[in-house]
Amino acid sequence: MKQEAIIDQLKVIVKPYVTDEQAFSNLTEATDFINDLKINSANLIDVILDIEEFFAIEIDNTSMERMIDVQSAVAIITAKLEAQ
């Protein structure tokens, strides 16, 4: 799956949890889920669960802790998809 497609899907997944719409409309690879999009840590777990479900992957705790921005999320998703 291409990086752009992963980012597009991430937008769909995180949208319900975003509290800063302006930051969401300007989402880039550097966008931080907590600091920029104002997604709280409890909802970030929901985002990760939604990512696991959509992409049919399992994200371990170490990867979860690194999944703080769009770029790291894309890298982790890509790595998990390639490992399947």
One Martini backbone bead per residue (centre of mass of N, CA, C, O) as a GRO file, in nm:
protein
   84
    1MET     BB    1   0.097   0.036   0.022
    2LYS     BB    2   0.073   0.357  -0.009
    3GLN     BB    3   0.137   0.637   0.164
    4GLU     BB    4  -0.110   0.804   0.074
    5ALA     BB    5  -0.321   0.586   0.150
    6ILE     BB    6  -0.254   0.577   0.448
    7ILE     BB    7  -0.310   0.874   0.511
    8ASP     BB    8  -0.602   0.876   0.419
    9GLN     BB    9  -0.693   0.662   0.629
   10LEU     BB   10  -0.602   0.811   0.881
   11LYS     BB   11  -0.800   1.043   0.853
   12VAL     BB   12  -1.052   0.871   0.892
   13ILE     BB   13  -0.976   0.755   1.171
   14VAL     BB   14  -0.914   1.038   1.336
   15LYS     BB   15  -1.153   1.237   1.300
   16PRO     BB   16  -1.343   1.161   1.555
   17TYR     BB   17  -1.089   1.262   1.765
   18VAL     BB   18  -1.076   1.549   1.679
   19THR     BB   19  -1.035   1.901   1.817
   20ASP     BB   20  -0.852   2.023   1.567
   21GLU     BB   21  -0.953   2.118   1.264
   22GLN     BB   22  -0.722   2.285   1.148
   23ALA     BB   23  -0.500   2.074   1.181
   24PHE     BB   24  -0.643   1.860   1.011
   25SER     BB   25  -0.646   2.029   0.740
   26ASN     BB   26  -0.304   2.035   0.782
   27LEU     BB   27  -0.212   1.754   0.740
   28THR     BB   28   0.091   1.580   0.804
   29GLU     BB   29   0.364   1.395   0.882
   30ALA     BB   30   0.423   1.601   1.138
   31THR     BB   31   0.172   1.532   1.278
   32ASP     BB   32   0.049   1.541   1.599
   33PHE     BB   33  -0.187   1.384   1.780
   34ILE     BB   34  -0.176   1.549   2.052
   35ASN     BB   35  -0.061   1.846   1.996
   36ASP     BB   36  -0.228   1.909   1.727
   37LEU     BB   37  -0.513   1.734   1.740
   38LYS     BB   38  -0.604   1.675   2.040
   39ILE     BB   39  -0.558   1.380   2.123
   40ASN     BB   40  -0.617   1.176   2.356
   41SER     BB   41  -0.481   0.900   2.500
   42ALA     BB   42  -0.738   0.728   2.493
   43ASN     BB   43  -0.803   0.781   2.189
   44LEU     BB   44  -0.537   0.669   2.076
   45ILE     BB   45  -0.610   0.378   2.128
   46ASP     BB   46  -0.851   0.376   1.935
   47VAL     BB   47  -0.689   0.439   1.685
   48ILE     BB   48  -0.511   0.186   1.696
   49LEU     BB   49  -0.744  -0.017   1.682
   50ASP     BB   50  -0.847   0.085   1.406
   51ILE     BB   51  -0.589   0.024   1.253
   52GLU     BB   52  -0.580  -0.277   1.303
   53GLU     BB   53  -0.851  -0.340   1.171
   54PHE     BB   54  -0.816  -0.220   0.887
   55PHE     BB   55  -0.512  -0.355   0.831
   56ALA     BB   56  -0.469  -0.630   0.972
   57ILE     BB   57  -0.301  -0.569   1.244
   58GLU     BB   58  -0.032  -0.578   1.491
   59ILE     BB   59   0.033  -0.368   1.773
   60ASP     BB   60   0.275  -0.322   1.971
   61ASN     BB   61   0.381  -0.151   2.245
   62THR     BB   62   0.633  -0.023   2.118
   63SER     BB   63   0.486   0.094   1.870
   64MET     BB   64   0.275   0.258   2.021
   65GLU     BB   65   0.480   0.457   2.159
   66ARG     BB   66   0.577   0.566   1.860
   67MET     BB   67   0.272   0.660   1.785
   68ILE     BB   68   0.264   1.019   1.754
   69ASP     BB   69   0.263   1.036   1.437
   70VAL     BB   70   0.220   1.009   1.110
   71GLN     BB   71   0.499   0.902   1.028
   72SER     BB   72   0.515   0.666   1.235
   73ALA     BB   73   0.254   0.528   1.150
   74VAL     BB   74   0.333   0.466   0.860
   75ALA     BB   75   0.587   0.299   0.925
   76ILE     BB   76   0.444   0.081   1.093
   77ILE     BB   77   0.235  -0.011   0.889
   78THR     BB   78   0.429  -0.086   0.664
   79ALA     BB   79   0.590  -0.298   0.823
   80LYS     BB   80   0.348  -0.483   0.890
   81LEU     BB   81   0.259  -0.538   0.596
   82GLU     BB   82   0.537  -0.658   0.498
   83ALA     BB   83   0.532  -0.901   0.724
   84GLN     BB   84   0.281  -1.072   0.601
   0.00000   0.00000   0.00000
